Amino acid sequence: MDFFTVPTLTFGVLYCFFVISHDRRRILHCSVTRHPTCAWVYQQLREAFPYDMQSKYLIFDRAANFSEEVVSTIRGFGIEPKRTSFRSP
């Protein structure tokens, strides 16, 4: 999972959140917001991983949006969180 930004015509910024399944190369979930918060991120995770769908790992970077509350939510789903290395692309 990760974010990317999209500039708007009014010089604003939209934050696009996405979760990708690498085994089948498909997008599991995507959403857009102007103000991503930790609460918004773990609500998106609830929508991305319904009860019948289970992943083993979830890889994400060390952005401030992925706080300890988000990590505990991921663990609550039974998924092992994996953070990337510092300053890795």
C-alpha positions as YAML, in Angstrom:
chain: A
units: angstrom
residues:
- id: 1
  name: MET
  ca: [0.00, 0.00, 0.00]
- id: 2
  name: ASP
  ca: [1.12, 3.53, -0.64]
- id: 3
  name: PHE
  ca: [0.07, 7.06, -1.55]
- id: 4
  name: PHE
  ca: [0.77, 9.15, -4.60]
- id: 5
  name: THR
  ca: [-0.14, 12.79, -5.13]
- id: 6
  name: VAL
  ca: [-2.04, 14.45, -7.95]
- id: 7
  name: PRO
  ca: [-1.90, 18.23, -8.43]
- id: 8
  name: THR
  ca: [-5.22, 19.87, -9.27]
- id: 9
  name: LEU
  ca: [-6.02, 22.78, -11.58]
- id: 10
  name: THR
  ca: [-6.62, 25.01, -8.54]
- id: 11
  name: PHE
  ca: [-3.08, 24.28, -7.24]
- id: 12
  name: GLY
  ca: [-4.34, 21.88, -4.61]
- id: 13
  name: VAL
  ca: [-3.12, 18.36, -3.97]
- id: 14
  name: LEU
  ca: [-5.11, 15.14, -3.90]
- id: 15
  name: TYR
  ca: [-3.70, 12.10, -2.11]
- id: 16
  name: CYS
  ca: [-4.47, 8.79, -3.80]
- id: 17
  name: PHE
  ca: [-4.29, 5.71, -1.59]
- id: 18
  name: PHE
  ca: [-3.98, 2.28, -3.17]
- id: 19
  name: VAL
  ca: [-3.47, -1.35, -2.19]
- id: 20
  name: ILE
  ca: [-2.08, -3.70, -4.83]
- id: 21
  name: SER
  ca: [-1.97, -7.50, -4.80]
- id: 22
  name: HIS
  ca: [1.37, -8.45, -6.31]
- id: 23
  name: ASP
  ca: [0.56, -12.12, -6.92]
- id: 24
  name: ARG
  ca: [-2.09, -11.28, -9.54]
- id: 25
  name: ARG
  ca: [-1.05, -7.67, -10.22]
- id: 26
  name: ARG
  ca: [-4.47, -6.27, -9.44]
- id: 27
  name: ILE
  ca: [-5.64, -3.26, -7.51]
- id: 28
  name: LEU
  ca: [-7.46, -4.33, -4.36]
- id: 29
  name: HIS
  ca: [-8.54, -0.88, -3.25]
- id: 30
  name: CYS
  ca: [-8.03, 2.77, -4.15]
- id: 31
  name: SER
  ca: [-9.41, 5.99, -2.74]
- id: 32
  name: VAL
  ca: [-8.73, 9.74, -2.89]
- id: 33
  name: THR
  ca: [-8.73, 12.44, -0.20]
- id: 34
  name: ARG
  ca: [-7.44, 15.96, 0.33]
- id: 35
  name: HIS
  ca: [-6.37, 15.32, 3.94]
- id: 36
  name: PRO
  ca: [-5.12, 11.80, 4.72]
- id: 37
  name: THR
  ca: [-5.18, 11.03, 8.44]
- id: 38
  name: CYS
  ca: [-4.43, 7.85, 10.33]
- id: 39
  name: ALA
  ca: [-8.15, 7.31, 10.99]
- id: 40
  name: TRP
  ca: [-8.88, 7.66, 7.27]
- id: 41
  name: VAL
  ca: [-6.10, 5.19, 6.39]
- id: 42
  name: TYR
  ca: [-7.33, 2.44, 8.68]
- id: 43
  name: GLN
  ca: [-10.91, 2.94, 7.47]
- id: 44
  name: GLN
  ca: [-9.58, 2.36, 3.95]
- id: 45
  name: LEU
  ca: [-7.82, -0.78, 5.18]
- id: 46
  name: ARG
  ca: [-11.11, -2.09, 6.56]
- id: 47
  name: GLU
  ca: [-12.62, -1.60, 3.12]
- id: 48
  name: ALA
  ca: [-9.60, -3.11, 1.32]
- id: 49
  name: PHE
  ca: [-9.57, -6.36, 3.32]
- id: 50
  name: PRO
  ca: [-13.09, -7.76, 3.78]
- id: 51
  name: TYR
  ca: [-13.64, -10.85, 5.90]
- id: 52
  name: ASP
  ca: [-13.39, -13.35, 3.05]
- id: 53
  name: MET
  ca: [-10.11, -11.96, 1.73]
- id: 54
  name: GLN
  ca: [-6.89, -12.54, 3.64]
- id: 55
  name: SER
  ca: [-3.33, -11.62, 2.74]
- id: 56
  name: LYS
  ca: [-0.24, -12.89, 4.50]
- id: 57
  name: TYR
  ca: [1.87, -9.69, 4.34]
- id: 58
  name: LEU
  ca: [1.27, -6.00, 3.76]
- id: 59
  name: ILE
  ca: [4.25, -3.95, 2.59]
- id: 60
  name: PHE
  ca: [4.33, -0.20, 3.16]
- id: 61
  name: ASP
  ca: [6.83, 2.61, 3.66]
- id: 62
  name: ARG
  ca: [7.67, 4.65, 6.74]
- id: 63
  name: ALA
  ca: [5.38, 7.60, 6.01]
- id: 64
  name: ALA
  ca: [3.77, 9.42, 8.92]
- id: 65
  name: ASN
  ca: [0.33, 8.33, 7.69]
- id: 66
  name: PHE
  ca: [1.16, 4.73, 8.60]
- id: 67
  name: SER
  ca: [1.35, 5.20, 12.37]
- id: 68
  name: GLU
  ca: [1.18, 2.61, 15.14]
- id: 69
  name: GLU
  ca: [-2.64, 2.70, 15.05]
- id: 70
  name: VAL
  ca: [-2.50, 1.63, 11.40]
- id: 71
  name: VAL
  ca: [0.04, -1.11, 12.19]
- id: 72
  name: SER
  ca: [-2.13, -2.44, 15.03]
- id: 73
  name: THR
  ca: [-5.16, -2.45, 12.70]
- id: 74
  name: ILE
  ca: [-3.18, -4.49, 10.16]
- id: 75
  name: ARG
  ca: [-2.15, -6.96, 12.86]
- id: 76
  name: GLY
  ca: [-5.78, -7.14, 14.00]
- id: 77
  name: PHE
  ca: [-6.69, -8.41, 10.53]
- id: 78
  name: GLY
  ca: [-4.18, -11.24, 10.96]
- id: 79
  name: ILE
  ca: [-1.80, -9.73, 8.40]
- id: 80
  name: GLU
  ca: [1.90, -9.30, 9.13]
- id: 81
  name: PRO
  ca: [3.00, -5.69, 8.48]
- id: 82
  name: LYS
  ca: [6.33, -5.24, 6.65]
- id: 83
  name: ARG
  ca: [7.90, -1.79, 6.49]
- id: 84
  name: THR
  ca: [10.42, -0.91, 3.81]
- id: 85
  name: SER
  ca: [13.96, 0.17, 4.65]
- id: 86
  name: PHE
  ca: [14.77, 3.80, 5.39]
- id: 87
  name: ARG
  ca: [15.14, 5.91, 2.24]
- id: 88
  name: SER
  ca: [14.39, 3.01, -0.09]
- id: 89
  name: PRO
  ca: [12.63, 3.86, -3.34]
...
